[in-house]
Amino acid sequence: MDMGISGKKAIICASSKGLGRGCAEALASEGVNLVINGRNSEVLESTAAELRTAHGVQVVTVACDVTTVEGQSMILTVAGEVDILVTNAGGPPPGIWSDWDRDDFIAALDANMLTPIALMKACLPGMIARGWGRVVNITSQAVRPLQFWACPTRRALASLDMWRERHARLQKKVLISIIYYLEFMQQIERFP
């Protein structure tokens, strides 16, 4: 099926492996040019080469930690204007919130709430001005309601969803979609 997105440009965060790579593969198979990101430059470059060979699209790599302000700036500078943004970062370690210290909470908030907000704030104005855009926020299974208090990222993800809902009301007249993908124990490195 032709999704009508060939020639568009996408940022896919944390895309050298796992769910991010799966998103990169899917978008590349539709003819989308990619800006991919990962912390391990060797794995990232290998992924980029495989995507270029398999799909014939442009693939630019940015080796950095997307959860840092510096990493976000690097990705946004290299990417320029984008049509599709896929936010993704490694999820929290398993466990319950009472086992975590302040640094664990801050890291969870940075990765799963503040990073997507910063990237959306940077990309959405251009999407709105051009009248088209897509944002996919890959979230953790941690947002499942029955487990809401089991880890600190759940509150961050709930806050992010409220922010997304409020922002979505501002863009009713343009074709901007913001969706969430809830990973649920997919067969990836994190859940063998």
Secondary structure, DSSP 8 states (H G I E B T S, - for coil): ---S-TT-EEEESS-SSHHHHHHHHHHHHTT-EEEEEES-HHHHHHHHHHHHHHH---EEEEES-TTSHHHHHHHHHHH-S-SEEEE------SS-GGG--HHHHHHHHIIIIIHHHHHHHHHHHHHHHHTEEEEEEEE-GGG-GGGTTSSTHHHHHHHHHHHHHHHHHTTTTSEEEEEEEE--S-SSTT--
